[in-house]
Amino acid sequence: MAWRAPDISRKNEPYVGDERTMLEGWLDYHRDTLLLKCAGLTPAQLKTPSVEPSNLTLLGLVRHMAEVERWWFRIRAAGQQLDSLYCPDASPDGDFDDVADADAEADFATYAAEVEAARQAAAGLSLDQTFSRSGRDGSTDDINIRWVCVHMIEEYARLNGHADLIRERVDGVTGA
């Protein structure tokens, strides 16, 4: 039998807690939601594009979020020196573009590892800790870890909306 995306149960977001508990809880909720959108699918289904001309796939979303977890929590916030996972200079959108020959099982393992590494990196950082970010326009801004957490929740929420539509296109499943 071919490999299938794992089934997952999603924990509810916290209803009561301090700021960090709420931010981390909502982030985990959205991480789980992305995995729910992929649950039970075959590699071929995970690589099925949404609608032409878009090449957006569920596996591409998982690969992208592995990159984003690495970028914001480990490289930017924690200052770790790491290479890109899927986006070398020759393929800056490789997370989305290079899924045809991707290994779905390996990519889900990479995603899980990056989420865990991001959790560990963030655990040692105060929400008030800042780092400098250079904008595309050459500007420099200070950003704190709180901003990173809110941005990650926003990023997942937006991409989970895309995942809803892609999953419905793949096999008609809606919800979650």
WOPEDA-V712679 format. One record per residue. N is the residue number from 0. RES is the residue in one letter. PHI is phi in radians with two decimals (none if undefined). PSI is psi in radians with two decimals (NA if undefined). D_CENTER is the distance of its C-alpha to the mean C-alpha in Angstrom with 1 decimal. Layout:
((N RES PHI PSI D_CENTER) (N RES PHI PSI D_CENTER))
This chain:
((0 M none 2.43 27.4) (1 A -1.23 2.65 24.3) (2 W -1.06 2.50 21.0) (3 R -2.23 2.56 19.0) (4 A -0.97 2.44 15.5) (5 P -1.17 2.61 16.2) (6 D -1.35 2.62 17.3) (7 I -2.52 2.60 15.7) (8 S -1.91 2.40 17.2) (9 R -1.74 2.30 15.4) (10 K -1.39 2.52 17.1) (11 N -1.13 2.62 18.3) (12 E -1.16 2.71 17.2) (13 P -1.23 2.51 20.1) (14 Y -1.69 -0.37 23.1) (15 V -2.48 2.41 24.8) (16 G 2.90 2.98 23.9) (17 D -1.30 3.07 23.9) (18 E -0.99 -0.83 21.4) (19 R -1.10 -0.75 19.2) (20 T -1.04 -0.74 19.3) (21 M -1.17 -0.82 18.4) (22 L -1.09 -0.83 15.4) (23 E -1.17 -0.64 14.0) (24 G -1.13 -0.79 15.0) (25 W -1.17 -0.64 13.4) (26 L -1.10 -0.80 10.0) (27 D -1.10 -0.67 10.6) (28 Y -1.01 -0.80 11.9) (29 H -1.27 -0.58 8.9) (30 R -1.05 -0.82 6.8) (31 D -1.11 -0.65 10.0) (32 T -1.06 -0.75 10.5) (33 L -1.05 -0.78 7.8) (34 L -1.14 -0.63 9.6) (35 L -1.07 -0.65 12.8) (36 K -1.14 -0.39 12.5) (37 C -1.74 -0.20 12.6) (38 A -1.03 2.34 15.2) (39 G 1.37 0.04 18.5) (40 L -1.58 2.69 17.9) (41 T -1.46 2.87 19.4) (42 P -0.97 -0.69 17.9) (43 A -1.10 -0.73 20.0) (44 Q -1.16 -0.68 18.6) (45 L -1.13 -0.41 15.0) (46 K -1.70 0.07 16.2) (47 T -1.33 2.13 18.2) (48 P -1.19 2.75 17.7) (49 S -1.15 -1.29 17.8) (50 V -2.62 2.38 21.0) (51 E -1.02 2.51 23.0) (52 P -1.55 0.07 22.7) (53 S -1.16 2.52 18.9) (54 N -1.87 0.31 17.3) (55 L -1.20 2.23 14.0) (56 T -2.28 2.85 13.1) (57 L -1.11 -0.73 10.9) (58 L -1.12 -0.65 10.6) (59 G -1.07 -0.67 9.8) (60 L -1.14 -0.73 6.8) (61 V -1.10 -0.79 5.6) (62 R -1.09 -0.74 7.1) (63 H -1.08 -0.77 5.8) (64 M -1.24 -0.48 2.2) (65 A -1.09 -0.76 5.0) (66 E -1.08 -0.78 7.0) (67 V -1.17 -0.74 5.9) (68 E -0.99 -0.84 6.0) (69 R -1.07 -0.83 9.2) (70 W -1.07 -0.95 10.5) (71 W -1.34 -0.78 10.7) (72 F -1.48 -0.70 11.6) (73 R -1.64 -0.86 13.4) (74 I -1.35 -0.94 14.8) (75 R -1.34 -1.02 15.5) (76 A -1.25 -0.78 16.1) (77 A -1.62 -0.14 17.6) (78 G 1.24 0.41 19.1) (79 Q -1.33 2.48 18.4) (80 Q -1.59 1.74 19.5) (81 L -2.33 2.62 17.0) (82 D -1.46 2.87 16.7) (83 S -1.16 2.63 13.9) (84 L -1.42 -0.82 12.4) (85 Y -2.24 -0.03 12.8) (86 C -2.15 1.19 14.3) (87 P -1.20 2.94 17.8) (88 D -0.93 -0.62 20.3) (89 A -1.25 -0.31 21.7) (90 S -2.53 1.28 18.6) (91 P -1.07 -0.35 16.5) (92 D -1.97 0.55 14.3) (93 G -1.05 -0.48 14.4) (94 D -1.04 -0.66 10.8) (95 F -1.61 -0.69 12.0) (96 D -1.41 -0.49 15.7) (97 D -1.86 0.78 16.4) (98 V -1.62 -0.28 15.4) (99 A -0.96 -0.73 19.1) (100 D -1.82 0.21 19.9) (101 A -1.25 2.67 16.6) (102 D -1.72 1.81 17.0) (103 A -1.02 -0.76 14.6) (104 E -1.06 -0.78 15.7) (105 A -1.14 -0.67 15.1) (106 D -1.19 -0.64 11.6) (107 F -1.18 -0.65 10.7) (108 A -1.14 -0.70 12.7) (109 T -1.10 -0.78 10.9) (110 Y -1.01 -0.86 7.5) (111 A -1.04 -0.73 9.8) (112 A -1.15 -0.71 11.6) (113 E -1.19 -0.66 9.1) (114 V -1.09 -0.79 8.1) (115 E -1.13 -0.74 11.9) (116 A -1.13 -0.64 12.8) (117 A -1.15 -0.74 10.9) (118 R -1.03 -0.81 12.8) (119 Q -1.12 -0.73 15.9) (120 A -1.11 -0.76 15.7) (121 A -1.25 -0.53 15.3) (122 A -1.03 -0.54 18.0) (123 G -1.59 0.12 20.6) (124 L -2.01 2.38 20.0) (125 S -1.25 2.55 21.8) (126 L -1.05 -0.43 20.1) (127 D -1.51 -0.18 22.9) (128 Q -1.10 2.40 22.3) (129 T -2.04 2.81 22.0) (130 F -2.56 2.80 21.2) (131 S -1.60 2.49 22.2) (132 R -2.22 2.31 20.1) (133 S -1.61 2.22 21.8) (134 G -1.42 2.88 21.3) (135 R -1.13 -0.41 21.7) (136 D -1.55 0.12 25.1) (137 G 1.60 -0.10 26.2) (138 S -1.30 2.83 26.0) (139 T -2.20 2.31 24.9) (140 D -2.25 2.58 23.4) (141 D -1.57 2.38 23.0) (142 I -2.25 2.47 19.8) (143 N -1.83 2.97 19.5) (144 I -1.13 -0.57 16.9) (145 R -0.99 -0.80 17.4) (146 W -1.04 -0.75 16.2) (147 V -1.05 -0.79 13.0) (148 C -1.08 -0.81 12.4) (149 V -1.11 -0.75 13.5) (150 H -1.06 -0.74 11.5) (151 M -1.13 -0.68 8.1) (152 I -1.08 -0.78 9.7) (153 E -1.09 -0.77 10.8) (154 E -1.07 -0.83 7.8) (155 Y -1.10 -0.78 6.3) (156 A -1.05 -0.76 10.0) (157 R -1.13 -0.83 10.7) (158 L -1.25 -0.49 8.3) (159 N -1.17 -0.51 9.5) (160 G -1.12 -0.76 12.9) (161 H -1.06 -0.75 12.5) (162 A -1.07 -0.64 11.5) (163 D -0.97 -0.86 14.7) (164 L -1.21 -0.69 16.8) (165 I -1.13 -0.79 15.7) (166 R -1.07 -0.74 16.3) (167 E -1.07 -0.68 19.6) (168 R -1.14 -0.67 20.5) (169 V -1.21 -0.88 19.9) (170 D -2.50 0.18 22.0) (171 G 1.48 -0.05 22.9) (172 V -1.31 2.33 20.8) (173 T -2.24 2.92 20.0) (174 G 1.64 -2.98 19.0) (175 A 1.23 NA 16.8))
